[in-house]
Amino acid sequence: MGETFGNDTNRRIEGEPRDTRPRDDRPGLMRIGKLLGPLEIKPSEVKTLRPDLFSEGHFGVFDALVHACRQHDVDIQYHFHEELLTHVIDSVDGRRNWWYAARYHGGGDCEEPAHRMDTHPHKDWTKVEVYQVSEQRIQELHAAFRAEVERLESNQHKVIVPEVTIRSRLQNLRFTDVEVKAHGLREDIFKPGEITGADVMVSLADRGDISLRATWKDHVGRALAQGYFFTRFNDEQAHGRAGFTYELGEKALGGRRQRRFGNNHFHMTSDIRIIVSPEYVRWRWTDLSDRRRQQQPRPAP
């Protein structure tokens, strides 16, 4: 049995989070350049620097980094940057320009995201690599975060996404200026009122622009997932290895050519991806099965 959002039976949420606190018998791994690691991160030992965001027992990738440095006497300097709404690393072992890549259980290689490190939830068996990058890369990331904060402030602290698209074989939809409200899908991880990428789509359903279904999955194959997946938008239903994937963030930054700004697409379910005020959210149909079979979507059960 699924529950509905409001009174609309087209907005369904199936299943619910359970046992999502990181466990010591499922430790994460941390590597910091050539200084440390890989070493185990025991969740019970980590305290979050963002108690305004995380519920009891949960923490972020940045918290794991600070914990590892303190535990192994590596000097780390950082501060909370009000214009970016995130913690910024000033130096590690006296060196500047550090960023990170992360991988959840079963996710393949570590991915470098354009995402605030202190809002990136640390889950069971999370692997994190922290390394030096160019100063230009740090400036690009900070420019993206600053643009989101400026957009938020210009909208009187309402989260309004300028462009949201859903593209697949059966639909090509575009919505503009979508105001996003919190729906509390993941209050097991986050404090009430936090807004995630999933809230963008539920807010569209609130307006009556789309119908949707979100399904809780503990596992995808053998991988520990512990997240909500959107398994239906309007009449298109996920099936087998075909379904919807997404990206969100800033489109382009700097210069006359306005080159595309990347790293907005990575493996994190939208229900745990805290947003500030992104420029766009894009969903698209992805089919990992044999495309030559040209299978058609199965009807919703």
N, C-alpha and C positions, 0 to 999 in steps of 0.2 A: 504493500500500500504506500502510495506517495502522498505527501502533503502538498497543499497548494500555497502559492504566494497570494495573499488576499483571498478574494472570492472567485478568481479566474481559474478555471480548471485547465486552461492551456499553459499555466505557469506552475510547473510541478517540480518538487524536490524529492528525490527518492533516496532513502537511507540517511544515516547521520554519523558524524564523527564519533569515534570511541578509541580509547587507549592511544592517544596521539602524542603524549608527552615522550620526549626522547628518553631512551633507557640506557643504563650503564652497560647492559649486556649486548647492546648494539652501538658500540662507540663510533664516533666519527674519526676521521683522519685529517691532520693538518700538516701542511708543509709550508715553510716560510723561506723562500729563496734557497740559498745554500746554508742558511743559519740553523734551521731546525727541521727535523722530520724526515720521513713522515712519522708523526707521533699520534697516539690515541687521545681523543677528547672524551672524557667521561661527563655526560650531561649533568649529573648531580653536583659537580664541582663548579659549574659555570653560572655566574650571576649576570643578568642582563643590565646593560646601561640604558635600555629603553623600557623601563617599567610602565611608561605611558602607552606603549604599544602592546607588549607581550603579556599574556596571561601567566599565572603562576606555573613554573616548571618549564616554560618555553623561553627561547632566546634566539639571537641571530648569529649569522656568520661572523660579524664584527666582534661580538661578545666572545666567541670561541677564539678569535685571533688574540684579543687582549688577554684572555685567560692563559693561552699558551705562552705568550711573551712573559707575563708575570711569573708563571710557574717555572720558567727556564731562564730567568734573569736576562732576558733580551730587552733592551731599552726601546720602548715605544712611546712616542709622543703624538697626541691627538687632541682635537677639540670639536665641540659641536658648532657647526657653521650655520648661523641663523638664516643667511640668504639662500642656502642650499637645503635646509631642513634635514641635515644628516651629519653624522660624525665624519670628520676628515682626518686622514693620517698625515701628520706633519713629518714624521720620520720613523724609521725602524733601524736600530743600530746606527743611528746618525746619518742614514741615507734617505733620500726623498723619492717621491713619485712611485708609490706602491698601489697596486690594484689586485684584483682577485679573479679566480675562476672557481666554479663549484660544480659538483655533480651529486645528484640524489641517487639512491639505491637503484641499480639497473639502468642508469642513464647514459652509459657509454663514456666518452671522454669528458673531461672538465670543460665547461663553457664559460667564456668571459662575457658577463652581462653588462648592459648599461642600466644598472639597478643599484639603488642605495644599499650598501653593504650591511648597514645596521637594521634594515627592514627585511633582509633575506632570511627566512626562517631556517634554523638548523634542525634537521630531522634525523631519524635513525640512520646510521651508516653514511652520513653526509661526508663527502670528500672535498676538502678545500685546499687550494694552492694560492699563496700570496707571493707576488713577485714584483720586481721593478718594471715600469713601463716608461715611455717617453713623457716628457713634460707636456708635449702637445696632446697626448692621449688624456692626461689628467685634465687639461684645460677643456678638452671637448666634453668630457663627462660632466665637469662642473658647469659648463655652459648649458648642457641639456637639463641638469637639475635646476639651474637658476631660471631657465625659461619656464619650467613648470611652476615654480613658486611665483614668478611674475604673473603668469596666467591666472593662478589661484587668487592672487591679491587683486588683480584687475576685475575679477568677477565677485568681489566682496566675499571672498573665502568660500564661494560655492564651487564645487567641482563640476565644470562644464567642459565636455570633450568636443572640440570643433568638428571631428569627423569620425564616424563609426561605420564600418562596412562589413557585410557578410557576402562572400562570393563562393559559389559552388556550381555544380552542373545544373541545378534547378532554380537558383536564385542569384540575383546580383543587386544587393540592397545597399543604400547609402543614406545615412542619417547625419544631420548636422546639429551642433550645439545641444548635445545631450546632457542634461543635468543629472548628476549621479547622486543617489542616496545610499546610505549604508543599510544592509539587510541582515547583518549578523549571521551570515552562513558559517563563519569560522570563529565563533567566540570561544571555542576550545583553545585556540592559539592566540587570538588578539582580543584586546579590550573592546568593549562595546563602542560603536561609533566609528571604528576604522573602516575605510573604504578600500575595496580591492577591485581588481580587473573584472571579477565576476559580477560585481554590483553594477557595472556599466550595462551588461546585458539584461539583468533583472530590472533595471530602471527603464530600459526600452520596453520590456514587457509591461511594466507598470503603466506606461503611456498608452499601451494597446497597439504598439507598432509591430511587435512580433509575438509569437508564442514560443515557448521553450520548455525543455526538460533538462534538469541537472541530476546526475546520478552519482551517488557516492561509491567509490571503489577503493577497497583496502589494497588490492593488488591488481596490477596489469601484467598478465603472464606471471613470471616469478618475481617481478620487481615490486617492492613495497611502494604503493602509491599514496594512499591515505589522502584522497582529495576528491572534490566534485569535478566531474567532467560533463560538459554540455553535450548531451547525446541526441538532442533534437533542436533544430531551429525551424519553425513553421512546419512544412510537410516533409522535411528531409531528416531522415533518421540514420544515426551512426550504425554501422554493422561491421562485424568482423574486424579487419584492420583498416577500415575506412571511417573517417569521422572528421571533426572540426579541430583545427589548430589555430593559434592566434599569435599576434605580436602587438605591442603597444609602446608608445614613447614619443620621441621627437622625430620628425621626418628628415630634416636636413639642418646643417649648421654651417655658418660662416662662408665668406667669399661670394664673389659674383655668380659663380656656377652653382652655389647651393648644393654641394655634394651630399649624397645620402649619408645619413648618420646610422650606423649599424648597431648590432648587438642588442636589438630589441626583441628578437625571437630566440627563446631558449626554453629549456625544459623545466617549467614551473607551472603548476596548475593555476589558473587565473584566480581561484578562490583564496590563495595565500600570497598573491602578488599585490602588496599594498601600493596604491597609487597616490600621487599628489595632485597633478592635473595634467595628464598627457595630452599631446597634440592630436593623436589618433589612436584608434583601436581597430585592428583588422582581423577578421576571422575568415578562414578559407578551408575548403574541403581538401583533405589529404587522404590519398588512397595508397596504402603500403602493400596491398595485395598485387597479384599479377594483373597489370593494366590491360594486357592483351585479352583478358576474358571479358572486359567491359561489363562487369557486373553492375546491375542497376540496384539502387537502394531498396532494401526490403521495407515493407510497410511497418509502421509502428505497431507493436503488439497491443 
